[in-house]
Amino acid sequence: MNKLILFFVFLMLSTIGFAQKNSKIEIGTIDSISSKILNENRKIWIHLPKSAQNTGFAKQKYPVVYLLDGDGHFSSVVGIIEELSEVNGNTNCPEMIVVGITNTNRNRDLTPTHSEVDLPFVPKNLSEQSGGGEKFADFLEKELIPYIDARYPTAPYKTLVGHSFGGLTVMNILTNHTSLFNSYVSIDPSMWWDHDQFLKETTKKLAAKNLTNISLFLATANTMDDNMDVIKVRKDTTAFTRHIRAILNLNDFLKEHKKSNLNYDYKYYNEDNHGSVPLIATYDAFRFIFKFSQLKLSIPEQINFNAAVFTKIEKHYNDVSKHLGYKVYVPENVVNNFAYQSLGKKDLEFAGYLFRLNVANYPQSPNVYDSLGDFYEASGDKKNAIANYEKVLAMDKNFPETKGKLDKLLK
């Protein structure tokens, strides 16, 4: 019975008066970093993929999503990534670590430049605090990212996600610290910042950049009155349409300026306002940025697995490797499943190839030696079966099933 079913069983039992011991469903932990650059201690929320907890398989490294306003969007972003990368065998994006960056002074850290009073958007207190964005970028580059890389199983691929002032920060880092991240998600960003001066500087600088291998997803919410649309609003001059007009102008520039080779997509969400847009936009952003990630196998290919299908799978992961910038092997569990499928069909030659491939790709995994032992046992090679089962238990004694198989062969 899986954990989800158990959860609902416990839920139902509790409603009819049975006392049950409560257990927690946890999606992350709270870490902290002492920053000399910001002169403060910053809390960070960390989510690791479920596979990172599986000691029976080889340890993996994962791309990292750095999430601004982390305490506000952490649970939704974690849920989106899990749905796209794990649930129902989905491979629409990689499994990823999420680093939620909480705020201590949002007005300071998430504004790239100082802005004078600009009513109604920038009152006096906001103006006085503004302009710490470059110091915050230094914190990310010189302190936070090295800290995360040193303590968690990170791969080199990094994504930055931000909304509102967070989206403004995303655009600032893309523009002025381009190589710090591989992909950027800017959701309804405050591109009106500093009397539109930031927008002017951004387009000027991006026009001179080569953005090959960089991805950007830009989202716009519907912040207009009911009598407005995205065509009418361009002609409007009132203060309350500055927000959407600035984003539309940024999108016009990015669509027209194709010489930069930026991998770019944009979406306007007519049914969402500034507060509701992050959820759907983040989902769409990951579908766009990681569109190369999905392994597409037809039902006949899954059922009638053979060498040709596996060649297709290997080609897919070679393509994934090129996009992510580091080697990605066919996942251990995928090879394992198809190897056992081939073994069940008595295709010993191909099954042996797959089991040995897993050993070559994941030599630190106890599971690959247990599976190879099963192959040798099924092939009648008792000596090699025993050798592989013994190797499993030498690596990790917490494999009672393997011990049982070994004891049976040693009788």
C-alpha positions, 0 to 999 in steps of 0.5 A, spaced: 500 500 500 503 506 498 503 512 502 498 516 499 493 511 500 495 510 507 494 517 508 487 517 506 486 511 510 488 514 516 484 520 515 478 516 514 479 512 521 480 519 525 473 521 523 470 515 526 474 516 533 480 511 532 486 514 535 492 514 530 499 516 531 500 522 526 506 522 521 508 528 517 508 529 510 515 533 509 517 537 502 523 540 505 528 543 511 530 550 513 537 551 512 541 558 514 547 561 511 551 567 515 552 572 509 558 577 510 556 581 504 549 582 506 551 582 514 545 578 516 543 571 517 539 568 511 534 562 512 533 558 506 528 553 504 531 546 501 527 541 497 531 535 495 527 530 490 525 523 493 530 519 489 535 523 493 533 519 499 533 512 496 540 509 499 539 503 495 540 506 488 546 510 486 547 517 489 545 522 483 546 530 482 540 534 480 539 541 477 537 547 482 531 552 482 533 558 486 526 561 488 525 568 490 520 570 495 521 563 497 517 562 503 511 564 499 512 560 493 516 554 495 510 549 496 507 550 489 514 550 486 516 543 489 509 540 487 509 543 480 516 540 479 514 533 483 508 532 478 512 534 472 518 529 474 516 524 478 508 523 478 506 517 474 513 516 471 513 523 468 519 526 465 517 533 463 522 536 467 528 533 471 528 532 478 530 538 481 533 541 488 529 547 490 532 553 494 527 558 497 530 564 498 526 568 504 526 575 505 529 580 510 528 586 506 525 585 500 525 592 498 532 593 499 534 586 495 529 585 490 530 592 487 536 593 482 537 600 483 535 606 487 529 610 485 527 616 487 519 617 490 515 615 484 507 615 486 503 611 487 508 605 486 514 608 490 513 612 496 518 615 500 520 609 505 521 604 499 525 609 495 529 610 501 530 602 502 531 601 494 537 599 490 540 593 494 540 589 488 547 588 486 549 586 493 544 581 493 546 578 486 553 578 489 550 574 495 547 569 490 554 568 486 559 568 492 556 566 498 549 562 497 550 558 490 557 556 493 554 554 499 549 550 496 554 546 491 558 544 497 552 541 501 547 538 497 548 534 491 547 539 485 549 539 478 551 545 474 544 547 471 541 552 475 534 556 474 532 563 477 525 564 478 522 570 481 515 574 481 514 582 481 520 585 484 523 578 484 521 578 476 525 584 476 531 581 480 531 576 475 531 581 469 537 584 472 541 578 473 540 576 466 542 582 464 548 584 468 550 577 471 548 573 465 552 566 466 550 566 473 544 561 471 542 557 465 535 559 465 530 565 467 523 565 469 520 572 470 513 573 472 509 579 471 516 583 473 516 590 475 519 593 469 516 600 470 522 601 476 525 607 476 521 611 472 522 606 466 529 607 466 531 600 468 527 597 462 531 602 458 538 600 460 535 592 460 534 593 453 540 597 451 544 592 454 541 585 452 541 588 445 549 587 445 549 580 448 550 573 445 545 569 449 546 562 446 544 557 451 540 561 455 533 561 456 528 566 459 520 565 460 516 572 461 509 572 464 504 577 464 498 578 468 492 581 466 492 588 471 488 592 466 481 595 468 475 591 464 475 596 459 482 595 457 485 590 452 493 589 450 492 593 444 488 599 447 493 599 453 499 600 449 496 607 447 494 609 455 498 614 458 495 613 466 500 611 471 496 605 473 497 601 466 505 603 467 506 596 469 503 592 464 505 597 458 513 596 461 512 588 460 509 589 453 515 593 451 520 588 454 516 583 450 516 587 443 524 588 444 525 580 446 521 578 440 524 582 435 531 582 437 533 575 435 540 576 434 542 574 441 540 567 440 536 567 447 531 561 447 525 565 449 518 564 450 512 569 453 505 568 455 500 573 457 495 570 462 488 574 461 484 570 466 490 571 472 491 577 476 498 579 479 497 575 485 494 569 482 499 568 476 505 565 479 502 558 479 500 557 472 506 561 469 511 557 473 508 550 470 508 553 463 515 556 464 518 549 466 514 546 460 518 551 456 525 551 459 525 543 459 521 541 453 527 537 451 526 532 457 520 528 456 522 521 454 516 519 449 515 512 448 509 509 445 505 504 449 507 498 443 514 501 445 514 500 452 510 493 452 515 490 446 521 493 448 527 491 444 534 493 442 531 499 437 527 502 443 533 502 447 537 505 442 532 511 442 532 512 449 540 512 449 539 518 444 534 521 448 538 522 454 544 524 450 540 530 447 538 531 454 546 531 456 547 536 451 541 541 453 543 541 460 551 541 459 553 535 463 553 527 462 546 524 463 546 517 463 539 513 462 536 512 469 538 506 473 531 504 474 529 505 467 535 500 465 533 496 471 526 495 469 527 494 461 533 489 463 528 485 467 523 485 462 528 482 457 530 477 462 522 475 463 522 474 455 528 469 456 532 474 452 539 473 456 544 476 451 540 483 451 538 482 459 545 481 460 548 487 456 543 492 460 544 489 467 552 490 466 551 497 463 547 499 469 554 497 473 558 501 468 554 507 469 552 506 476 558 503 480 556 505 487 549 503 487 548 496 491 542 495 487 545 494 480 549 488 483 543 485 486 540 485 479 546 483 476 546 477 481 539 476 479 541 475 472 546 470 473 542 466 478 537 466 472 542 464 467 544 458 472 551 462 473 551 460 481 558 463 482 557 470 479 550 470 482 553 469 489 559 474 488 554 479 486 550 478 492 556 478 496 558 485 493 551 488 495 552 486 502 559 489 503 556 495 500 550 496 505 548 490 510 541 493 510 538 488 504 535 483 507 532 480 501 539 480 498 541 476 504 535 471 503 537 470 496 545 469 498 543 464 504 539 460 499 544 459 494 550 458 499 546 452 502 
